């Protein structure tokens, strides 16, 4: 009789959907906005706890959960509706995004600065790699998707996003 190695339970957790890897703004993110023909609006803005940014002349604009292109459209619409610009052209770029977190069976768990294009493997490397007790190759990621906290399974090639919480589980033997 051969004993099979046991590991902690990721079997019941669904895999990360492919469309969940698109950046969406959240509280604490800093973005740079440039509005053509309106230099007073050009600058860096932080998404506040309510999920909004405050722009000159149009006040607060809710951006929580929006992609960069959706934020551009929303800012353009705000300046158009306010009658400030007839054909607003807006550019939005990320400046500083929320950190991600790695916990569990890694050598240096904690909070880490996010860089665009990061994968689980890069995140684990930032956390000092796996411990000898870690279940390698697969992790659990908790991410906010459409306002809901969702925990999914992911492999080392899965892209991570700002605010993700990565948990490396322990293998049993």
C-alpha positions as CSV (number, residue, x, y, z in Angstrom):
1,X,0.0,0.0,0.0
2,X,1.4,3.4,-1.0
3,X,0.5,6.5,1.1
4,X,-0.3,9.6,-0.9
5,X,0.9,12.9,0.5
6,X,-1.8,15.1,2.0
7,X,-2.0,18.8,1.6
8,X,-4.1,21.6,2.7
9,X,-7.4,22.1,1.0
10,X,-7.4,24.2,-2.2
11,X,-9.5,21.6,-4.0
12,X,-12.9,23.2,-3.1
13,X,-11.7,26.7,-4.1
14,X,-12.5,27.7,-7.8
15,X,-9.7,28.8,-10.1
16,X,-9.1,32.5,-10.8
17,X,-11.1,33.6,-13.8
18,X,-9.0,35.0,-16.7
19,X,-11.1,38.2,-16.9
20,X,-10.4,39.0,-13.2
21,X,-6.8,40.2,-14.0
22,X,-7.7,43.6,-15.2
23,X,-6.7,46.5,-12.9
24,X,-9.6,48.4,-11.3
25,X,-9.1,51.5,-9.2
26,X,-9.6,51.3,-5.4
27,X,-9.1,53.4,-2.3
28,X,-5.5,54.4,-1.8
29,X,-4.5,54.3,-5.5
30,X,-2.8,57.4,-6.9
31,X,-3.5,58.2,-10.5
32,X,-2.2,60.9,-12.9
33,X,-4.9,62.7,-14.9
34,X,-4.2,65.0,-17.9
35,X,-7.0,67.0,-19.5
36,X,-6.2,68.5,-22.8
37,X,-6.8,72.3,-22.8
38,X,-7.4,72.4,-19.0
39,X,-4.0,72.4,-17.3
40,X,-5.7,73.3,-14.0
41,X,-7.0,69.7,-13.9
42,X,-3.7,68.1,-14.7
43,X,-2.1,66.3,-11.7
44,X,-2.0,63.4,-9.4
45,X,-5.1,62.3,-7.5
46,X,-5.7,59.8,-4.8
47,X,-8.8,57.6,-4.7
48,X,-10.3,58.4,-1.2
49,X,-12.0,55.9,1.1
50,X,-15.3,56.6,-0.5
51,X,-13.9,55.5,-3.9
52,X,-13.9,59.0,-5.4
53,X,-11.4,61.5,-6.7
54,X,-11.9,65.3,-6.5
55,X,-11.1,67.3,-9.6
56,X,-11.1,71.1,-10.1
57,X,-14.4,72.5,-11.3
58,X,-16.4,69.2,-11.3
59,X,-15.8,68.1,-7.7
60,X,-16.0,64.4,-6.7
61,X,-16.2,61.7,-9.3
62,X,-16.7,58.0,-8.2
63,X,-14.0,55.8,-9.7
64,X,-14.0,52.8,-7.4
65,X,-13.9,49.5,-9.4
66,X,-13.4,51.3,-12.7
67,X,-10.6,50.5,-15.3
68,X,-8.3,53.4,-16.4
69,X,-10.3,53.7,-19.7
70,X,-13.6,53.9,-17.7
71,X,-12.1,56.6,-15.5
72,X,-11.1,58.6,-18.6
73,X,-14.7,58.4,-20.0
74,X,-16.2,59.4,-16.6
75,X,-13.9,62.4,-16.3
76,X,-14.6,63.4,-19.9
77,X,-18.4,63.1,-19.2
78,X,-18.1,65.2,-16.1
79,X,-16.3,68.1,-17.9
80,X,-18.7,67.9,-20.8
81,X,-21.8,67.9,-18.5
82,X,-20.5,70.8,-16.5
83,X,-20.1,72.8,-19.8
84,X,-16.4,73.4,-19.2
85,X,-15.1,71.7,-22.3
86,X,-16.9,70.9,-25.6
87,X,-14.7,67.9,-26.6
88,X,-12.7,66.9,-23.5
89,X,-9.7,64.6,-24.1
90,X,-8.5,62.9,-20.9
91,X,-5.6,60.6,-20.2
92,X,-5.3,58.5,-17.0
93,X,-2.2,56.7,-15.9
94,X,-1.4,54.8,-12.6
95,X,1.2,56.4,-10.4
96,X,1.2,54.4,-7.2
97,X,-1.1,51.5,-6.6
98,X,-2.3,49.7,-3.5
99,X,0.1,47.2,-2.0
100,X,-0.5,43.4,-2.1
101,X,-0.1,41.0,0.8
102,X,1.6,37.6,1.1
103,X,0.9,35.4,4.1
104,X,1.3,31.8,5.2
105,X,4.2,29.6,4.4
106,X,6.7,32.1,3.0
107,X,9.9,33.3,4.6
108,X,9.0,37.0,4.9
109,X,5.2,37.5,5.0
110,X,3.9,41.0,4.8
111,X,2.8,44.0,2.6
112,X,4.6,44.6,-0.6
113,X,4.7,47.4,-3.3
114,X,2.8,46.4,-6.4
115,X,4.4,46.7,-9.9
116,X,2.4,46.3,-13.0
117,X,2.5,42.8,-14.7
118,X,3.4,41.0,-11.5
119,X,2.6,37.3,-11.2
120,X,2.2,35.1,-8.1
121,X,5.8,33.9,-8.6
122,X,7.1,37.5,-8.4
123,X,5.0,38.1,-5.3
124,X,6.3,35.0,-3.6
125,X,9.9,36.0,-4.5
126,X,9.3,39.4,-2.9
127,X,8.2,37.5,0.2
128,X,11.4,35.5,0.4
129,X,10.1,32.3,-1.3
130,X,8.4,29.3,0.1
131,X,9.2,27.8,3.5
132,X,10.1,24.1,3.6
133,X,6.5,23.4,4.8
134,X,4.8,25.2,1.9
135,X,2.5,23.5,-0.6
136,X,4.3,24.8,-3.7
137,X,2.8,25.6,-7.1
138,X,-0.6,26.7,-6.0
139,X,-1.9,29.5,-3.7
140,X,-5.2,31.0,-2.6
141,X,-5.8,34.6,-3.7
142,X,-8.4,36.8,-2.1
143,X,-9.5,39.7,-4.4
144,X,-12.3,42.2,-4.5
145,X,-14.3,41.6,-7.7
146,X,-17.4,43.8,-8.3
147,X,-17.5,44.8,-4.7
148,X,-17.3,41.2,-3.4
149,X,-14.4,39.5,-1.7
150,X,-13.7,36.3,-3.7
151,X,-11.1,33.7,-2.8
152,X,-9.8,31.6,-5.7
153,X,-7.0,29.2,-6.5
154,X,-4.1,30.3,-8.6
155,X,-0.8,29.0,-9.9
156,X,2.6,30.7,-10.1
157,X,1.9,32.2,-13.5
158,X,-1.3,34.0,-12.5
159,X,-1.2,37.8,-12.7
160,X,-1.9,39.6,-9.4
161,X,-3.5,43.0,-8.9
162,X,-3.2,45.7,-6.3
163,X,-4.8,44.8,-3.0
164,X,-4.6,41.0,-3.6
165,X,-4.0,38.9,-0.6
166,X,-2.0,35.8,-1.4
167,X,-2.0,32.8,1.0
168,X,0.5,30.0,0.7
169,X,-0.9,27.0,2.5
170,X,1.0,24.3,4.4
171,X,1.5,20.8,3.0
172,X,0.8,18.1,5.5
173,X,3.6,15.7,4.5
